[in-house]
Amino acid sequence: MKTQNVDNGAFIGHEMQAKATFIAYRLPNVAWEVPCFAGEVMYPEGVATLLAIGIGIITQPGEVMFRVGCSFEITYEAFPAPNEKKF
């Protein structure tokens, strides 16, 4: 299953808009593996690209809870590297 996500908000005190495409794979143990091989986070100061992978479990009918890890590549100096901090 392919899904796209667009979200606005703040990340480390900077306003941003994030766009990502995820492809969900159902695993034999009723969990979902959700890699994102191409995403971008747009800030007023510039753009960061991201890679992410998540695992989801069905908590009740129609509801899935995900845990996701992300890696960012920052292409401008004004923003501190998020990989240097824990969230």
C-alpha positions in Angstrom: 0.0 0.0 0.0 1.4 3.4 -1.0 0.5 6.5 1.0 1.6 10.1 1.0 1.8 12.5 3.9 2.0 16.3 4.0 2.2 18.0 7.4 2.9 21.4 8.8 4.3 22.3 12.2 7.4 23.1 14.2 10.5 21.0 14.5 13.3 22.1 16.9 11.7 25.5 17.1 11.5 26.1 13.3 8.3 26.2 11.3 8.3 23.6 8.6 6.3 21.6 6.1 7.1 17.9 5.5 6.2 15.8 2.5 6.9 12.0 2.4 5.8 9.0 0.5 5.6 5.7 2.4 5.0 2.2 1.1 3.5 -0.2 3.7 4.2 -3.9 3.7 2.1 -6.3 5.8 4.3 -8.7 7.8 3.3 -12.2 8.7 2.9 -11.4 12.4 0.2 -8.8 11.6 2.6 -5.9 11.9 3.3 -3.3 9.2 6.8 -2.3 7.9 6.7 1.2 6.5 9.9 2.5 4.8 10.1 6.1 3.4 13.0 6.4 0.9 12.2 9.9 -0.2 10.9 12.8 1.9 11.6 16.4 2.3 11.3 19.0 5.1 10.9 22.6 3.9 11.9 25.4 6.2 12.1 29.2 5.5 15.9 28.8 5.8 16.1 25.9 3.3 15.3 22.2 2.7 16.3 19.0 4.4 15.8 15.5 2.9 14.9 12.5 5.0 14.8 8.7 5.1 12.6 6.9 7.5 11.5 3.5 8.5 8.6 2.5 10.8 7.0 -0.5 12.3 3.3 -0.5 13.1 1.0 -2.8 15.0 -2.8 -3.0 14.9 -4.1 -1.8 18.2 -7.8 -2.1 17.5 -9.9 -2.4 14.3 -9.1 0.5 12.0 -6.2 1.8 14.2 -2.5 1.2 13.8 0.2 2.6 16.1 3.6 3.3 14.5 7.1 3.9 15.8 9.3 5.6 13.2 13.0 6.5 13.0 14.3 9.2 10.7 17.6 10.3 9.2 18.0 13.9 7.9 20.4 15.5 5.5 20.6 19.3 6.0 21.7 21.3 3.0 22.1 24.7 4.7 24.0 26.2 7.6 21.3 28.1 9.4 19.7 25.0 10.9 21.4 22.8 13.5 21.7 19.2 12.5 18.8 17.2 14.1 21.0 14.1 14.2 23.0 15.7 16.9 20.0 15.8 19.2 17.6 13.2 20.6 13.9 13.7 20.3 
